Amino acid sequence: MSLFKVLGEAYPMFLDGLSMTVRITILSLIIALVIGIFVCLMNISNNIVLKSIAKFYIWLIRGTPMLVQAFYFYFAIPQLIQGVTGTQFRIDIFTASLITLAMNAGAYISEIFRGSIEAVNKGQMEAARSLGLSYAKSMQKIILPQAIRICLPSLVNQFIITLKDSTILYAIGLAEIMNKAKVYVGRTMESFATYTWVAIFFLAIVTVLSLVSRTVERRMNS
């Protein structure tokens, strides 16, 4: 079967799977940005407890494969809660996938934010505080706007990584594009054409994201 025949036949499945891929990526990144900001602030704070919690979270997430995390949230955590509470607790596939992506991306985003904040000249914080601004105001008005410019390319890169990492979640049954492709290949044995189109879809999305990133970066630096 030719490439275009496969596309014509499998297009509804591809579209459905791609819709799920984009949806879970966007939702997880929104949550990951919030997690990243809070973990970053905990990590750069002077509170030893908050700092230790942030470092442990980052160490744990960065030190384990995302596939293991997905299986942990989908299978292990419900079993643990069932054992403790005696209830038939379950986490649905979408929720487990969302938690996995958000927690994973959040750890890396927090480090991106931390590195960007630390890259801003420390003298600017000292100057802002000497002018009577509080720490929070100094961060909001002086440090964070500069840190955002610094971290933008790395953030977009992390967004792209999260988009691609979402394919791992087919292993726990999420109906994203790789899952749909696998089902179609299992029915037709058209591996080459099917996975070629999956690769093309991802290349198209990543290319658009990269172009948007460069455009925004140029405007912010102009």
C-alpha positions as CSV (number, residue, x, y, z in Angstrom):
1,M,0.0,0.0,0.0
2,S,1.4,3.4,-0.9
3,L,2.0,6.3,1.5
4,F,-0.9,8.3,0.3
5,K,-3.3,5.3,0.4
6,V,-2.3,4.7,4.0
7,L,-2.9,8.3,4.8
8,G,-6.3,8.3,3.2
9,E,-7.4,5.2,5.1
10,A,-5.8,5.9,8.5
11,Y,-6.4,9.7,8.5
12,P,-9.3,9.7,11.0
13,M,-7.2,7.5,13.4
14,F,-4.2,9.7,12.9
15,L,-6.2,12.9,13.5
16,D,-7.8,11.4,16.6
17,G,-4.5,10.3,18.0
18,L,-2.7,13.6,17.1
19,S,-5.5,15.5,18.9
20,M,-4.9,13.6,22.1
21,T,-1.2,14.1,21.8
22,V,-1.5,17.9,21.4
23,R,-4.2,18.1,24.1
24,I,-2.2,16.2,26.8
25,T,1.0,18.0,25.9
26,I,-0.6,21.5,26.2
27,L,-2.3,20.6,29.5
28,S,0.7,19.0,31.0
29,L,2.9,22.0,30.0
30,I,0.6,24.4,31.7
31,I,0.7,22.4,34.9
32,A,4.5,21.9,34.5
33,L,5.1,25.6,34.2
34,V,3.3,26.2,37.5
35,I,5.3,23.3,39.1
36,G,8.5,24.6,37.6
37,I,8.0,28.1,39.0
38,F,7.2,26.9,42.5
39,V,10.0,24.3,42.6
40,C,12.5,26.9,41.3
41,L,11.5,29.4,44.0
42,M,11.8,26.7,46.7
43,N,15.2,25.7,45.3
44,I,16.6,29.2,45.4
45,S,15.0,30.1,48.8
46,N,17.0,30.2,52.1
47,N,14.6,27.8,53.7
48,I,16.5,24.5,54.1
49,V,13.3,22.4,54.2
50,L,11.8,23.9,51.0
51,K,15.2,23.7,49.3
52,S,15.6,20.0,50.3
53,I,12.1,19.1,49.0
54,A,12.8,20.8,45.7
55,K,16.2,19.1,45.3
56,F,14.7,15.7,46.2
57,Y,11.9,16.1,43.6
58,I,14.3,17.1,40.9
59,W,16.8,14.3,41.8
60,L,14.0,11.7,41.8
61,I,12.4,12.8,38.4
62,R,15.7,13.3,36.6
63,G,17.1,10.1,37.9
64,T,14.3,7.8,36.7
65,P,13.0,7.0,33.2
66,M,9.7,8.5,32.2
67,L,8.3,5.1,31.3
68,V,9.0,3.9,34.9
69,Q,7.2,7.0,36.2
70,A,4.2,6.4,33.9
71,F,3.9,2.8,35.2
72,Y,4.4,4.0,38.7
73,F,1.6,6.6,38.6
74,Y,-0.8,4.3,36.7
75,F,-0.2,0.9,38.4
76,A,1.9,1.3,41.6
77,I,0.3,4.4,43.3
78,P,-3.2,3.0,43.0
79,Q,-2.1,-0.3,44.4
80,L,-0.4,1.4,47.3
81,I,-3.6,3.5,48.0
82,Q,-5.7,0.4,47.8
83,G,-3.5,-1.4,50.3
84,V,-3.6,1.5,52.7
85,T,-7.2,2.4,52.5
86,G,-8.8,-0.9,51.5
87,T,-10.8,0.9,48.7
88,Q,-10.9,0.1,44.9
89,F,-8.9,3.2,44.0
90,R,-8.1,3.7,40.3
91,I,-6.4,6.4,38.2
92,D,-7.6,6.6,34.7
93,I,-5.1,6.5,31.8
94,F,-5.5,10.2,30.9
95,T,-4.9,11.4,34.4
96,A,-1.9,9.1,35.0
97,S,-0.5,10.3,31.7
98,L,-1.1,13.9,32.5
99,I,0.6,13.6,35.9
100,T,3.5,11.8,34.4
101,L,4.2,14.4,31.7
102,A,3.6,17.4,34.1
103,M,5.8,16.1,36.9
104,N,8.5,15.1,34.5
105,A,8.6,18.4,32.6
106,G,8.1,20.4,35.8
107,A,11.4,19.2,37.2
108,Y,13.3,20.2,34.1
109,I,11.5,23.5,33.7
110,S,12.4,24.4,37.4
111,E,16.0,23.9,36.5
112,I,15.7,26.0,33.4
113,F,14.1,28.8,35.5
114,R,16.8,28.5,38.2
115,G,19.6,28.7,35.7
116,S,18.1,31.7,34.0
117,I,17.5,33.6,37.3
118,E,21.1,32.8,38.4
119,A,22.4,34.1,35.1
120,V,21.0,37.6,35.8
121,N,23.6,39.8,37.4
122,K,23.3,39.6,41.1
123,G,24.1,43.3,41.4
124,Q,20.6,44.1,39.9
125,M,18.9,42.4,42.9
126,E,21.1,44.3,45.3
127,A,20.4,47.6,43.5
128,A,16.6,46.9,43.6
129,R,16.6,46.1,47.3
130,S,18.7,49.2,48.0
131,L,16.0,51.3,46.3
132,G,13.4,49.9,48.8
133,L,11.8,47.2,46.7
134,S,10.9,44.0,48.5
135,Y,12.4,40.7,47.4
136,A,9.1,39.7,45.7
137,K,8.8,43.0,43.8
138,S,12.5,42.9,42.8
139,M,12.0,39.4,41.4
140,Q,8.8,40.4,39.6
141,K,9.9,43.7,38.2
142,I,13.7,43.3,37.6
143,I,14.9,39.7,37.7
144,L,12.1,37.6,36.1
145,P,11.6,39.7,32.9
146,Q,15.3,39.2,32.1
147,A,15.3,35.6,33.2
148,I,12.4,34.9,30.8
149,R,14.4,36.3,27.9
150,I,17.3,34.1,28.8
151,C,15.3,30.9,29.3
152,L,12.9,31.2,26.3
153,P,15.0,29.0,23.9
154,S,15.4,26.3,26.6
155,L,11.7,26.4,27.5
156,V,10.7,25.9,23.9
157,N,13.2,23.1,23.6
158,Q,11.6,21.5,26.7
159,F,8.1,21.9,25.2
160,I,9.3,20.0,22.1
161,I,10.8,17.3,24.3
162,T,7.6,16.9,26.2
163,L,5.6,16.7,22.9
164,K,7.9,13.9,21.7
165,D,7.9,12.2,25.2
166,S,4.2,11.9,25.1
167,T,4.6,9.0,22.6
168,I,6.0,6.9,25.5
169,L,2.6,6.9,27.1
170,Y,1.2,4.5,24.5
171,A,2.8,1.9,26.8
172,I,0.1,2.4,29.4
173,G,-2.7,2.6,26.8
174,L,-3.1,6.4,26.2
175,A,-4.9,6.8,22.9
176,E,-2.3,9.2,21.4
177,I,-0.9,9.0,17.9
178,M,1.6,6.2,18.5
179,N,-1.1,4.1,20.1
180,K,-3.4,4.7,17.1
181,A,-0.5,3.9,14.7
182,K,0.3,0.7,16.5
183,V,-3.3,-0.4,16.3
184,Y,-3.4,0.4,12.5
185,V,-0.2,-1.5,11.9
186,G,-1.5,-4.5,13.8
187,R,-4.5,-4.6,11.5
188,T,-2.8,-3.9,8.2
189,M,1.0,-4.6,8.7
190,E,1.8,-1.4,6.9
191,S,4.6,-0.4,9.3
192,F,6.7,1.7,6.9
193,A,4.0,4.0,5.6
194,T,2.2,4.4,9.0
195,Y,5.3,5.3,11.0
196,T,6.6,7.5,8.2
197,W,3.4,9.6,8.5
198,V,3.7,9.7,12.3
199,A,7.3,11.0,11.9
200,I,6.1,13.6,9.3
201,F,3.4,14.9,11.7
202,F,5.9,15.3,14.5
203,L,8.4,17.0,12.2
204,A,5.8,19.5,11.1
205,I,4.7,20.4,14.6
206,V,8.3,20.7,15.9
207,T,9.2,22.8,12.9
208,V,6.4,25.2,13.5
209,L,7.2,25.5,17.2
210,S,10.9,26.2,16.4
211,L,9.9,29.0,13.9
212,V,7.5,30.6,16.4
213,S,10.2,30.4,19.1
214,R,12.8,32.1,16.9
215,T,10.2,34.8,15.9
216,V,9.3,35.5,19.6
217,E,13.0,35.5,20.6
218,R,13.9,38.1,17.9
219,R,11.0,40.4,19.0
220,M,11.9,40.1,22.7
221,N,15.5,40.9,21.9
222,S,14.8,43.8,19.5
